[in-house]
Amino acid sequence: MDIPRIFNIMESAHRIHNPFTPEKLATLGEALRLKKGDRVLDLGSGSGEMLCTWARDYGVIGTGIDMSQLFTEQAKLRAEELCVADQVKFIHGDATGYVSDEKVSVAACVGASWIGGGVAGTIELLARSLRIGGIILIGEPYWRQLPPTENIAKECLAHSVSDFLILPELLVSFGRFGYDVVEMVLADQDGWDRYEAVKWLTMRRWLEANPGDELVKDVRAKLTSEPERHVAYTREYLGWGVFALMLR
């Protein structure tokens, strides 16, 4: 079980697999008013930066599940590096349908709502692990401005303009699911640059080190096209944020 290999290659140098910077991640932890001993579940935990830094800074206890074997191993190493391996554990596996044995204070899926078949299904899944009065975290894209054509939406790696909402409509949609939005932290263009641009040097170094690999043509194509695509489309049209929800 693993994610497609090209994503492991492109994001192998990432600690955060979304447009958040370490500062934004710290802001989110502070905004949630986390306390020592709070339990946090993270579906699609990537390289574990959220759980590990929150365990260090706030004393939380956490479990993360991710399909990438590489990212899961990186998360375990990060926990050891930050001396929180006794507070967090990382499981290599499919988070689809995962429910915690113990109820948690925060149930998160930050940028991987495909796990629940979309936002509504992911919220429903996370709620099954949540204690009464707990907080759900959802990380989702939204349109900073509506793309004028379907082709531009596709250049933002969406299938269609209808894939995402503008920010006010996204917040309204959470209310329709029966939740209050109680906090939010939004990525900015610098965060998008950090998320995307880190891939470019990673791909270049990988190409230099693996000239005979079967994915050389695919990685070369990505490295050639991604910088221009990012600055022309993703950076201008696509926003991203983490939204904290509580049941009404």
N, C-alpha and C positions, 0 to 999 in steps of 0.2 A: 504494500500500500504506500503510495507516494503521490505527490503532485507532479505534473509534467516536468521533465528534467530541465527544460530551458528556463523555467522559473527558478528552480534551485540554482542554476548558473547565474542568472541575472541578479538575483537578490542574495547571493551568498555572503556579501559583505554588509548587508543591512542588519541593524539591530532592531529597527522598527519598520515593519512591512506595510506602511501606510504613510500619508503625507504629514504625520505629526513629527515635530522635532522633540528632542528630550525635554525642552522647556514646556512645550504644550502638554506633554504627558505628565509632567510634574504639576502643571496648572490643573489638569483634570483630577489628579489625586487629591490635591488640596481642596478643590471645589466640592468633592464628594464628602469631605469631613470624615475621612477614614480614621478608625481607631484601632489600637492594638488588639489583635485577636479577631478582627473582622474576617470572615471567610469570603473569598472571591473565587468565582468560577469564570474561566476564560475559554470560550469555544473558538478555535482558530487562533491559538496563542502565539504562533510564529516562533520567533527566537526568544520569547519570554521576557522582553524588556519591561512590559507593564507590570507583570506580577513580581518580577525580581526587584525592581526599583521601589515599588510600593511596599514590598516586604521589608526592604532596608529602611525606607523613610517613615513608614507608618506602623510597621509590625503586623501587617496582615498575614493571613494564612491562605495559600492559594493552590489551585489545581488548574493546569492548562492542558488542552488537547489539541494536537495539530497533525495533519496528514503528512507533512514533510518530515522525513526522517532526519535530514540535515538540520532543519530549523529546530527540531526537538532536541537534538544533541547539542546544538549551540545554546539552547535555553538552559540545559542542565549545566553546561560549563559556565554560563553567566551566573547562575545561582551559586555555584561554588566560588566564583570570583568575588561576588558581593557578600559572601558568607551568610547566605540565606537558604542553603540547601535543606535545612531542617524545617523550613517554613513553607516551601513551595515544592510541588512535584509536577513533572511534565510527562504526559502520556503520548506516545506515538500511536495515533489511531484516527478513525473517522468520527468526528464530533456529531455527526447527524444522529439525532435521537438520544444524545447523551444527557442523562439526568444525574445530578449529584446525590450520593447516599445521604449526605448531611445538607440541610438547608443552608443557603449562603446569604450574606448581606448584600453582595453585589454579584449579579449574573451578567456576563458581558459576551458580546459577539461584535468585535470591532473590525468591520470591513470584510465580513465573510457570511453575509446573510443568506448566501446560497445554501448554507448548512440546514436552514429551516425552510427552504424553498421560497425565500423572499422575506420581506420585513415582517409581515403578519405572522407567518409560520415560525420565524425565529423568535419573535417576542413570546409567542405561545410556548415554545420549547424552553426558553430561559425561565419563564414564570414557573415551570414545574420544579425548578431547583431553588426557588427564591423563598426566603422566610417572609412572614407577614411584615409589611412595612419596609421591605428591602427595595433595592434599586436595580433596574435593568439598564444596561449600557448598550446602545446600538450605534455602530459607526457606519455612516452611509454617505454616498455621493449625492450631490444635488447640482442643479444648474445655477451657476452664477449669473448667467444670462442665457436665454433660450437660444439654441442653435437655429439659425434661419433655414437650414436645410437638413435633410436626413443624412446627406453625405458628411456634413460637418459633425453631426452626432456620432457617426461611425468612426471618424478620425479621433474622437474622444474615447474610443473603445467601447461605446455603447452600441447596441443593436439598432436602436431607434431613439428619437427624441422622447418618446413616451416611457423609456426605461427609467428616467429620473424626473423628479419634481423640482420646481424652484423652492427656495428655502421656506417661505411662508406656507406653501402648500404642503411641504414635508412635515412641518410642525403641526398643521391642522390634521394631517393623516394620523398622527399618533393619538390625537384626541378621539378620532373615530374608532380606534382600537380600544378605547376606554382608559387611556393613560394621560396623566399630567406630565408635561415636560418641566422638570424641576432644575435642570442645569444643561448647559451645552458649552462645548469648547470647539471652535472652528479652526481648521487648518488655514494657512495663508499661502500666497504664491511662493514664498521662500520655502515653506514646507514641501510644496509640490516639487520645487527644484531639487531639494535634498533627496526626496524619494526617487525621483526619476534620474537625476544626473549621476547619482552614485552608481547606477547600473552601467553607465557608459564606460567608465574606467574599469569596472569589474569585467565587462565583456571584452574590452581591449586586452586586458591582462590575460584573460582566459584564452583568447585567440592566440596570443603569443606562446602560451604554455601548452596548447593542445592543437597543433596544426593538422594532425591527422584524424581528429575526432569526426564522427558522423554528423554532428550538429554544427560544424564550422560554417556551412553555408547559411544556416538559419540565424546563427548568432551574428555573423557578418551583416546580414540583411537588417537585423534589428539595430545594430550599432550605426549603420548608415542612415537609417530612416528616423530613428527615435528622437534625436535632438531637435530636428526641425518640426516633427509632428508635435512634440511636447510644447514648444514655445508658440506654435501657431494655433494650437487647439486646446489641449488639456489645460494649460496654464491660464488661458483666457476664459474658457467656458465652464470648466468643471470645478465645483467646490466640494468640500468634504468636511464632515464634522462628527463628533461623538455626542450623542444625546442621552441624557439621564432621564429615565421614566419611572413614575410610581403609579400604581393602580389607583384609580379614582374610587 
